[in-house]
Amino acid sequence: MLSAPLLSAFILALSLGFTALGSNASENLPGTIPSKRTQEFPWMSVATWERMHAEDVLIAEHDQVDLLFIGDSITAGWDWQLWQTHFAPLKAANFAIGADHTGNVLWRLQHGTIGQLHPKLIVVLIGVNNLGHLQESPEQAADGITRVVQQLQLAWPNSRILLNAVFPFDEKADSPNRAKAKRLNSIISKLGNNKTIFFKDYGHVFLQKDGSIAAEVMADFLHPTPAGYKIWAEAMTPDIHKLLQ
């Protein structure tokens, strides 16, 4: 269940306008190393990142959460009405922060966001900023995602993990970034064992027949619009209900 502090941070973050790949600067550490956010963005200061993390820590210490979302701006940006309809009734919390890569997620998990939580299901979508901000190869990004999954298993050995494939991005099907995402997803798909880790690739639901992405679905060809989030929710929600049983 989202508390008032997290709601205010969530709305603030949305108003700032997340961008995953727009910066030329990158953090120095690879995505396999836990690292606190140090990059200042025009749309999110380090202080804002720290405040959002602190509010997640409070939730982790005091709230009951059955469904936990972890990720970057794509997960942080859920359309509020869709969230309230599909996930809030399931005692959900959203621990995603814009521009995070796997190293940032690892740091947050190791600095308070595990707390006293015992989620039944953890939904993970992370890695696009490893390709973008960190300029990592698909293989390197996959190593970071693997570390995140391992950290989640260590923290919550009885929880199930719904590992999302990195969404396709860039408008055209022949974009080099599409090939990177496809290679990355091919590697991390092997993490799924259909027992505790369930790998799901919902990326195709965002594509047109020619493989391109419509602006109505992802206005910047990276972040879903409300229509795009509706598509994701309709594809993923049945799996969430099944895995929460």
C-alpha positions as CSV (number, residue, x, y, z in Angstrom):
1,M,0.0,0.0,0.0
2,L,1.4,3.4,-1.0
3,S,1.8,5.8,2.0
4,A,1.2,9.6,1.7
5,P,5.0,10.4,1.7
6,L,5.6,8.0,-1.2
7,L,2.6,9.4,-3.1
8,S,3.9,12.9,-2.9
9,A,7.4,11.8,-4.0
10,F,5.9,9.8,-6.8
11,I,3.9,12.8,-8.1
12,L,6.9,15.1,-7.8
13,A,9.1,12.7,-9.8
14,L,6.5,12.5,-12.5
15,S,6.2,16.2,-12.7
16,L,10.0,16.5,-13.2
17,G,9.8,14.4,-16.3
18,F,11.9,11.2,-16.2
19,T,14.5,10.7,-18.9
20,A,16.5,7.5,-19.0
21,L,19.0,8.0,-21.8
22,G,19.2,11.7,-22.3
23,S,22.5,12.5,-20.4
24,N,26.0,12.4,-21.8
25,A,27.4,12.0,-18.4
26,S,27.6,8.7,-16.6
27,E,28.5,7.3,-13.2
28,N,31.9,5.7,-13.1
29,L,31.1,2.4,-11.4
30,P,29.8,-0.5,-13.3
31,G,26.2,-1.7,-12.8
32,T,27.4,-4.7,-10.8
33,I,28.7,-2.5,-8.0
34,P,26.2,-0.9,-5.5
35,S,26.4,2.8,-6.0
36,K,24.6,5.8,-4.6
37,R,23.2,8.3,-7.0
38,T,25.8,11.0,-7.7
39,Q,24.6,12.4,-11.0
40,E,22.7,15.7,-10.9
41,F,20.0,15.9,-13.5
42,P,18.1,19.1,-14.4
43,W,14.9,17.1,-13.7
44,M,16.1,15.3,-10.5
45,S,18.7,16.4,-8.0
46,V,20.6,14.0,-5.9
47,A,18.7,15.5,-2.9
48,T,15.4,14.4,-4.5
49,W,16.8,10.9,-5.1
50,E,17.9,10.7,-1.5
51,R,14.5,11.9,-0.3
52,M,12.6,9.3,-2.4
53,H,14.9,6.6,-1.2
54,A,14.4,7.7,2.4
55,E,10.6,7.5,2.0
56,D,10.9,4.0,0.5
57,V,12.9,3.0,3.6
58,L,10.1,4.2,5.9
59,I,7.6,2.1,3.9
60,A,9.9,-0.9,4.1
61,E,10.1,-0.5,7.9
62,H,6.4,0.2,8.6
63,D,4.0,-0.9,5.8
64,Q,2.7,-4.3,4.8
65,V,3.5,-4.9,1.1
66,D,2.6,-8.0,-0.8
67,L,3.5,-6.7,-4.3
68,L,6.7,-4.8,-4.7
69,F,7.8,-3.0,-7.8
70,I,11.5,-2.2,-8.3
71,G,13.0,-0.4,-11.2
72,D,13.7,2.9,-12.9
73,S,11.6,5.7,-14.5
74,I,9.6,3.3,-16.6
75,T,8.3,1.6,-13.4
76,A,8.1,4.9,-11.4
77,G,5.9,6.5,-14.0
78,W,2.8,4.3,-13.7
79,D,-0.3,6.1,-14.6
80,W,-2.0,6.8,-11.3
81,Q,-5.5,5.6,-12.2
82,L,-4.1,2.4,-13.6
83,W,-2.0,1.9,-10.4
84,Q,-5.1,2.4,-8.2
85,T,-7.2,0.1,-10.3
86,H,-4.7,-2.8,-10.8
87,F,-2.1,-2.7,-8.0
88,A,-3.2,-0.6,-5.0
89,P,-5.8,-3.2,-4.0
90,L,-3.0,-5.8,-3.9
91,K,-1.1,-4.0,-1.2
92,A,1.5,-2.7,-3.6
93,A,4.5,-0.4,-3.2
94,N,6.6,1.2,-5.9
95,F,10.3,1.4,-5.1
96,A,11.4,2.7,-8.6
97,I,13.3,5.9,-9.1
98,G,14.0,7.6,-12.4
99,A,17.4,7.1,-14.1
100,D,18.4,4.3,-11.8
101,H,20.7,1.6,-13.1
102,T,21.3,-1.8,-11.5
103,G,24.1,-0.4,-9.3
104,N,21.7,2.2,-7.8
105,V,19.1,-0.4,-7.1
106,L,21.6,-2.6,-5.4
107,W,22.7,0.3,-3.2
108,R,19.1,1.1,-2.3
109,L,18.4,-2.5,-1.4
110,Q,21.5,-2.6,0.8
111,H,20.7,0.6,2.5
112,G,17.2,0.2,3.9
113,T,14.6,-0.7,1.3
114,I,14.6,-4.3,2.4
115,G,13.5,-3.3,5.9
116,Q,10.9,-5.5,7.4
117,L,9.1,-6.3,4.2
118,H,8.0,-9.8,3.2
119,P,6.6,-9.3,-0.3
120,K,4.9,-12.2,-1.9
121,L,5.8,-11.0,-5.4
122,I,8.5,-8.6,-6.7
123,V,8.1,-7.1,-10.1
124,V,11.5,-6.0,-11.6
125,L,12.2,-4.0,-14.7
126,I,15.7,-2.6,-14.8
127,G,18.7,-2.3,-17.2
128,V,17.9,0.2,-19.8
129,N,20.0,2.8,-18.1
130,N,22.9,0.4,-18.0
131,L,22.9,0.5,-21.7
132,G,22.3,4.3,-21.8
133,H,23.9,6.1,-18.9
134,L,26.6,3.6,-18.2
135,Q,27.2,2.7,-21.9
136,E,27.4,-0.9,-20.9
137,S,27.3,-3.8,-23.4
138,P,24.3,-6.1,-23.2
139,E,26.5,-8.7,-21.4
140,Q,27.6,-6.2,-18.8
141,A,24.0,-5.0,-18.2
142,A,22.9,-8.6,-17.9
143,D,25.5,-9.0,-15.1
144,G,24.0,-6.1,-13.3
145,I,20.5,-7.5,-13.6
146,T,21.7,-10.8,-12.4
147,R,23.2,-9.2,-9.3
148,V,19.9,-7.5,-8.6
149,V,18.0,-10.8,-8.8
150,Q,20.6,-12.4,-6.5
151,Q,20.2,-9.6,-4.0
152,L,16.4,-10.0,-4.1
153,Q,16.7,-13.8,-3.5
154,L,19.1,-13.2,-0.6
155,A,16.7,-10.7,1.0
156,W,13.5,-12.5,0.3
157,P,14.1,-16.2,-0.4
158,N,10.4,-17.0,-0.1
159,S,9.3,-14.4,-2.6
160,R,8.5,-14.9,-6.2
161,I,10.2,-12.6,-8.8
162,L,8.5,-11.5,-12.0
163,L,11.5,-10.3,-14.1
164,N,10.4,-8.2,-17.0
165,A,12.5,-8.1,-20.2
166,V,13.8,-4.6,-21.0
167,F,11.3,-2.9,-23.2
168,P,12.2,-2.2,-26.8
169,F,13.1,1.5,-27.3
170,D,13.8,3.8,-30.2
171,E,11.1,4.3,-32.9
172,K,12.4,2.0,-35.6
173,A,12.8,-1.8,-35.5
174,D,16.3,-1.6,-37.1
175,S,17.7,0.7,-34.4
176,P,21.0,-0.5,-32.9
177,N,19.4,-0.1,-29.4
178,R,16.7,-2.6,-30.3
179,A,19.4,-5.1,-31.1
180,K,21.1,-4.4,-27.7
181,A,17.9,-4.8,-25.8
182,K,17.2,-8.1,-27.7
183,R,20.6,-9.4,-26.8
184,L,20.3,-8.3,-23.2
185,N,16.9,-10.0,-22.9
186,S,18.2,-13.2,-24.4
187,I,20.8,-13.4,-21.7
188,I,18.6,-12.6,-18.7
189,S,15.8,-14.9,-19.9
190,K,18.0,-17.7,-18.6
191,L,17.5,-16.4,-15.1
192,G,13.9,-17.6,-15.2
193,N,13.3,-21.0,-13.7
194,N,9.5,-20.9,-13.5
195,K,9.7,-21.8,-9.8
196,T,10.8,-18.7,-8.0
197,I,11.9,-16.5,-10.9
198,F,9.5,-15.9,-13.8
199,F,10.9,-14.1,-16.9
200,K,8.3,-12.4,-19.0
201,D,8.9,-10.4,-22.2
202,Y,6.0,-8.1,-22.7
203,G,7.8,-5.9,-25.2
204,H,6.0,-7.1,-28.3
205,V,2.7,-5.5,-27.0
206,F,4.1,-2.0,-27.6
207,L,5.1,-2.7,-31.2
208,Q,3.2,-2.1,-34.5
209,K,3.1,-4.6,-37.2
210,D,6.3,-3.3,-38.8
211,G,8.1,-3.4,-35.5
212,S,8.1,0.3,-34.9
213,I,6.8,2.1,-31.8
214,A,4.0,4.6,-32.1
215,A,4.2,7.9,-30.3
216,E,0.8,7.3,-28.8
217,V,2.3,4.3,-26.9
218,M,5.7,5.8,-26.1
219,A,5.9,9.5,-26.8
220,D,9.7,9.6,-26.6
221,F,10.0,6.0,-27.8
222,L,11.2,4.9,-24.4
223,H,8.7,5.8,-21.7
224,P,5.1,4.6,-22.0
225,T,2.3,7.1,-22.3
226,P,-0.9,6.4,-20.3
227,A,-2.0,4.4,-23.3
228,G,1.3,2.5,-23.1
229,Y,0.9,1.8,-19.4
230,K,-2.6,0.5,-20.0
231,I,-1.1,-2.0,-22.6
232,W,1.5,-3.1,-20.1
233,A,-1.0,-3.4,-17.2
234,E,-3.4,-5.5,-19.3
235,A,-0.5,-7.8,-20.4
236,M,1.1,-8.2,-17.0
237,T,-1.8,-8.1,-14.5
238,P,-3.0,-11.7,-15.2
239,D,0.5,-13.0,-14.5
240,I,0.7,-10.9,-11.3
241,H,-2.6,-12.4,-10.0
242,K,-1.4,-15.9,-10.8
243,L,1.9,-15.4,-9.1
244,L,0.4,-13.9,-6.0
245,Q,-1.7,-17.0,-5.3
